[in-house]
């Protein structure tokens, strides 16, 4: 059995697919246990001990453009993993677009007085659940993790730590309840598993730099480069991080273009 096949079998294991039920159950318990405000205010208060810039940078890891920019070097290192993260984030984004308007739940700024909690940026009022940034962060992390070889996964635990802090940043910045973050985590994990399954279906010979799919990913990188330089993502505090990501993308694209040239015999 090939390593890719083994990875696909591992993803299909029932216990793996049930893992997201843990954060989802916790979200339900907090919501119906009337602990939503208490948990939000607790996290929002004590995360103020760290600078706003740190939290906005962590939130950037849950922005779709931001995640793609940070992961873009995988175009050279492992286009399959980049594909898994992209598929997972896209699937999660579609689910979020469907669920948010359907639930139409209020955010903290719509329920609490603005003076009662700390908020960075413009107050967001509606479409709270799930947290889209948390969903995207966990989708990308899970997609990359489950699309990796099984013997390499133990070294990728930090992806979920980063995703967790990206979710926590949404509470720290006053944008989401803890329940929104937990729901985003659960949906993101499921999206990541599905994204990994899709990425594992791509034939290996179609992932070399001179084939269509990697070139399409490179085109996406070019668009992301433009976005990094022309838009402000989530907060003005992220501007320096965006410029750094633009530099990272440009270096990756330069190396990718170089890889297009046929090797001399």
ZIVEN-V152954 format. One record per pair of residues at least 6 apart in sequence whose C-alpha atoms are under 7 Angstrom apart, sorted by the first residue. I is the first residue (numbers start at 1). J is the second residue. D is the distance in whole Angstrom. If there is no record, write none. Layout:
I,J,D
I,J,D
This chain:
3,149,6
4,200,6
7,146,7
7,147,7
7,149,6
7,150,6
8,197,6
11,146,7
11,193,7
17,190,7
20,186,4
20,189,6
20,190,7
21,186,7
23,182,5
23,183,7
23,185,7
23,186,6
24,182,6
24,183,5
24,186,6
27,179,5
27,182,6
27,183,6
30,36,6
30,179,7
31,179,7
36,177,7
36,178,7
36,179,7
39,178,7
40,171,6
40,177,6
40,178,6
41,117,7
43,171,7
43,172,7
44,117,7
44,118,7
44,171,6
44,172,5
44,174,7
47,172,6
48,172,7
53,237,6
55,169,5
55,172,7
56,235,7
56,237,7
56,238,7
57,238,6
58,165,7
58,166,5
58,169,6
59,133,7
59,166,5
59,169,6
59,170,7
60,66,6
61,67,5
61,137,6
61,166,6
62,133,4
62,134,6
62,136,5
62,137,5
62,166,6
63,133,6
63,136,7
64,136,7
65,224,6
69,224,7
69,245,6
69,249,7
70,245,6
71,82,7
72,82,7
72,221,7
72,249,7
73,252,6
74,81,7
74,82,6
75,82,6
75,214,7
76,256,7
79,207,6
79,214,7
80,199,6
81,144,5
81,147,6
81,148,7
83,199,6
84,143,5
84,144,6
84,147,6
84,195,5
84,196,5
84,199,5
85,139,7
85,140,4
85,141,7
85,143,5
85,144,6
85,195,7
86,140,7
87,195,5
88,139,5
88,140,6
88,143,6
88,191,5
88,192,5
88,194,7
88,195,4
89,136,5
89,139,5
89,140,6
91,191,6
92,135,6
92,136,6
92,139,7
92,187,7
92,188,6
92,191,5
96,130,7
96,132,6
100,127,5
100,128,7
100,129,6
100,130,7
101,127,6
104,126,6
104,127,5
104,128,7
105,126,6
105,127,5
105,128,5
105,129,6
106,125,6
106,126,5
106,127,6
106,128,6
107,124,7
107,125,5
107,126,5
107,127,7
107,128,5
107,175,7
107,176,6
107,177,7
108,174,7
108,175,7
108,176,6
108,177,7
109,123,6
109,124,6
109,125,6
110,125,5
118,173,7
118,174,6
119,173,5
119,174,4
120,173,5
120,174,7
121,235,7
124,175,6
128,176,6
128,180,6
129,180,5
130,180,5
130,181,7
130,183,5
130,184,5
131,176,7
131,180,5
131,181,5
131,184,5
132,184,6
133,167,7
134,163,7
134,166,6
134,167,4
134,181,6
134,184,5
134,185,6
135,184,4
135,185,5
135,187,6
135,188,4
136,188,6
137,163,5
137,166,7
138,160,7
138,163,5
138,185,6
138,188,5
138,189,6
139,188,4
139,189,5
139,191,5
139,192,4
140,192,6
141,159,5
141,160,6
141,163,7
142,189,6
142,192,4
142,193,6
143,192,4
143,193,6
143,195,5
143,196,5
144,196,7
145,153,6
145,156,7
146,193,6
146,196,6
147,196,5
147,199,7
147,200,6
167,181,6
170,176,5
171,177,6
171,178,7
207,213,7
207,214,6
208,214,7
209,215,7
209,256,7
209,259,7
209,260,6
210,260,6
218,253,7
221,249,7
225,246,5
225,249,6
228,242,5
228,243,7
228,246,6
229,243,7
229,246,7
232,239,7
